[in-house]
Amino acid sequence: MSHAVRITTSVAISAVEAWCEANCKAPFDVRIAGLSDDLRRKTLELYFESAEDLTAFKDSYKTIGRPH
């Protein structure tokens, strides 16, 4: 996949994956790149087939996993 972003977050991986499943139009992949010692924060690598999906993710990132 040719479009990627690396994030560090305390949001559950399942929330990130759920957002991708609901919003991505092309294939994507979410990988764990690292965990903090207390396991609260994680570094994720997200890979997108589509540049549009990457842009949509970046635009929505701060609201993923947060109550609306």
TIMITI-182973 format. One line per field, with one value per residue (C-alpha): residue number from 0; residue in one letter; x, y, z. Coordinates in steps of 0.05 Angstrom, whole numbers. Example, Ala and Ser with C-alpha at 12.3 -4.5 7.8 and 13.67 -1.06 7.14 Angstrom:
% residues 2
nr: (0,1)
rest: (A,S)
x: (246,273)
y: (-90,-21)
z: (156,143)
***
This chain:
% residues 68
nr: (0,1,2,3,4,5,6,7,8,9,10,11,12,13,14,15,16,17,18,19,20,21,22,23,24,25,26,27,28,29,30,31,32,33,34,35,36,37,38,39,40,41,42,43,44,45,46,47,48,49,50,51,52,53,54,55,56,57,58,59,60,61,62,63,64,65,66,67)
rest: (M,S,H,A,V,R,I,T,T,S,V,A,I,S,A,V,E,A,W,C,E,A,N,C,K,A,P,F,D,V,R,I,A,G,L,S,D,D,L,R,R,K,T,L,E,L,Y,F,E,S,A,E,D,L,T,A,F,K,D,S,Y,K,T,I,G,R,P,H)
x: (0,28,0,18,15,44,6,14,-52,-89,-151,-168,-142,-212,-238,-186,-202,-277,-268,-227,-278,-335,-300,-246,-265,-202,-161,-124,-81,-70,-7,19,89,99,68,83,106,38,3,-41,-9,7,42,3,22,-37,-30,-80,-88,-122,-95,-167,-175,-110,-134,-202,-167,-122,-183,-221,-164,-177,-249,-239,-258,-287,-360,-400)
y: (0,66,115,111,149,134,157,152,148,124,108,34,-1,-28,44,60,-4,9,79,50,-4,46,100,72,58,17,-34,-12,-43,-24,-48,-40,-9,0,3,46,12,22,-2,61,92,56,73,50,48,55,37,59,39,105,175,198,148,174,246,228,192,252,298,254,230,275,251,176,138,200,208,251)
z: (0,-20,31,105,170,239,301,376,412,473,431,427,365,354,348,295,257,262,234,176,162,161,121,75,3,-12,27,89,143,216,251,322,319,394,463,524,587,620,556,553,492,428,364,303,231,183,109,57,-15,-29,-18,-7,51,83,77,107,165,179,177,227,270,331,336,327,390,423,443,394)
***
